[in-house]
Amino acid sequence: MSATSAAARRAEALGARLPPLLVAAKRVAATVASGVHGRRRVGQGDAFWEYRPLLPGESPRRADPRASAKAARFFVRETEWEAAQTALLWRDGSASMRWRSRSTLPLKAERAELLLLALASLLLRGGERVALLGGVPRPRAGRAALEGIAEQLASPRPEMGGGLPALGPLPRHARAVLIGDFLSPLDAVKACLATLAGAGVGGHVLQVLDPAEALLPYAGRVRFKGLEGEADHLIASVEGVRDAYAAALAAQQQGLAALCTAVGWSFGVHRTDHPPETALLGLHAALARP
């Protein structure tokens, strides 16, 4: 069995465990439709949207008999537009993602790829079109597309400076999910999100962190090695900088959340010592939102 096939099967297995989570999380389950996502406006579909009065010039045949009989006037039953959604998925492939604080934890890159593949599996199973953001193949539907995505993830991909996606042509009205540690300068993240939003792409940013990055649990004299060409940094007493570090991380996360809100995106944080199912549920729900 190839590594990509094993990754795809593991992702599908994770996706298959999502329905019990939806039952437990009833509030989120109410927003999730299997296979199609309502567009929150009138159009072709099966879901009821609203009744409206028959307009001048419209054929009385359009009137809904039951609603019209109750109101003693003609009413038309409108349905909600439902269509397959195009999802563009990306995970940070930069060097900072290939790190973990202890051997019992997955690398940040491993967790990001698992979540991306599991989300792709869910979306493809529901009839959506999925592609990697910036990838050459156009968005595709069908379960066979998952193997192609896994193979692309196994190949080196270009990144913007600071671990951000290299953006090519973007389909309008798509939804995107960006998964990475997002420790880049906020100005760079802002430019990336502005480009996506300017092309009519909505979406969600998920910051994946190792628990040591979130908590800085070290003590005493520690040398921190740069992962992306930075010089090593020796700290004589980690306890003395922990509060400042926590404040800096909080400021980064607040900045990311504000940038997402400004362009109509959503933002979340996931730690690699937490179950992947919880993050997958949040990603799926984020894409289901209008």
C-alpha positions, -999 to 999 in steps of 0.1 A, spaced: 0 0 0 14 34 -10 18 62 16 -7 83 -2 -33 55 -2 -27 49 35 -32 86 42 -64 87 21 -78 56 39 -70 71 73 -86 103 63 -118 85 51 -119 66 84 -118 98 103 -145 113 81 -167 82 87 -166 89 124 -181 124 120 -218 115 121 -217 105 158 -201 138 165 -229 156 146 -255 138 168 -236 150 200 -232 185 187 -268 192 177 -263 229 173 -237 224 146 -256 195 130 -285 218 124 -264 239 101 -250 210 81 -268 196 50 -256 164 34 -244 168 -1 -256 203 -9 -254 236 9 -282 261 7 -273 294 -8 -297 314 14 -316 328 -15 -344 319 -40 -334 293 -66 -336 258 -78 -337 232 -50 -360 211 -28 -358 231 4 -386 255 12 -376 291 13 -407 313 16 -442 321 3 -446 353 -17 -477 369 -34 -483 360 -70 -469 389 -91 -487 407 -119 -482 389 -152 -473 355 -136 -494 325 -144 -519 314 -117 -505 279 -123 -474 290 -102 -496 295 -72 -494 270 -43 -529 255 -38 -526 249 -1 -511 283 8 -534 302 -15 -565 285 -1 -556 294 34 -550 330 26 -578 335 0 -552 349 -24 -526 335 -47 -492 327 -31 -461 312 -48 -439 287 -30 -403 295 -35 -374 271 -29 -339 277 -18 -311 276 -43 -290 246 -36 -258 237 -56 -227 218 -53 -200 238 -35 -165 243 -48 -140 240 -19 -103 250 -22 -81 235 5 -46 244 16 -22 233 42 11 250 52 40 230 39 67 252 53 95 240 76 79 253 108 51 228 103 75 199 105 80 201 142 66 186 174 75 191 210 75 153 219 74 121 200 39 111 211 24 140 192 20 143 154 39 168 135 19 199 128 21 191 91 8 156 97 -22 169 116 -29 196 90 -28 170 61 -50 146 80 -76 173 86 -74 185 49 -78 149 36 -106 141 60 -125 173 51 -120 166 14 -134 131 20 -165 145 36 -171 170 9 -165 146 -20 -188 121 -4 -214 148 -3 -211 156 -40 -190 187 -37 -161 198 -60 -127 199 -42 -92 210 -52 -60 221 -35 -57 259 -35 -32 268 -62 -32 233 -77 -32 226 -114 -62 203 -117 -95 220 -116 -119 212 -87 -133 177 -92 -161 157 -77 -162 120 -69 -144 98 -44 -116 91 -68 -105 127 -64 -93 121 -29 -64 99 -41 -54 127 -65 -54 153 -36 -33 129 -14 -8 125 -42 -5 163 -47 1 167 -10 30 143 -12 47 165 -39 66 197 -31 43 227 -36 53 264 -40 46 286 -10 45 324 -6 71 337 19 62 330 55 42 299 49 12 313 29 -4 298 -2 8 307 -37 -24 320 -54 -33 313 -90 -66 318 -108 -95 315 -84 -130 304 -92 -156 329 -79 -180 320 -51 -158 292 -40 -151 285 -3 -115 280 10 -100 264 41 -64 274 50 -47 252 76 -13 262 90 4 277 121 -1 313 108 28 327 127 36 349 97 35 387 100 -1 399 100 5 422 70 14 392 49 -17 373 60 -39 403 53 -26 406 17 -33 369 12 -69 371 26 -76 403 6 -66 386 -26 -89 356 -19 -118 378 -7 -114 401 -37 -120 371 -60 -152 364 -42 -138 335 -22 -151 331 13 -137 307 39 -120 297 71 -86 299 86 -75 272 111 -43 278 131 -27 245 141 -3 247 170 18 223 191 9 225 228 44 238 236 38 267 212 5 274 229 18 271 265 56 275 265 60 249 292 98 249 295 118 260 325 152 274 331 179 280 304 167 269 269 181 273 234 154 277 208 165 267 173 152 285 142 132 263 118 132 285 88 166 300 86 164 321 118 193 322 142 191 302 174 179 321 204 191 314 239 168 324 268 183 323 303 150 319 321 119 308 302 98 315 332 107 352 329 94 355 293 63 333 295 38 361 302 52 382 274 51 352 251 15 345 260 6 381 253 23 380 219 6 348 209 -28 362 220 -21 394 200 -13 373 169 -45 352 173 -66 383 179 -51 399 148 -58 368 127 -94 367 139 -99 404 131 -84 400 96 -108 371 89 -138 390 102 -129 420 80 -132 399 49 -162 378 60 -141 347 69 -140 327 102 -111 317 123 -103 289 147 -74 273 166 -65 236 170 -38 220 191 -22 188 180 -28 172 215 -65 176 209 -87 151 190 -87 158 152 -124 149 151 -133 182 170 -114 203 145 -129 184 115 -164 191 128 -156 228 131 -142 229 96 -172 212 81 -196 235 100 -176 265 88 -181 256 52 -218 250 58 -224 285 69 -239 308 43 
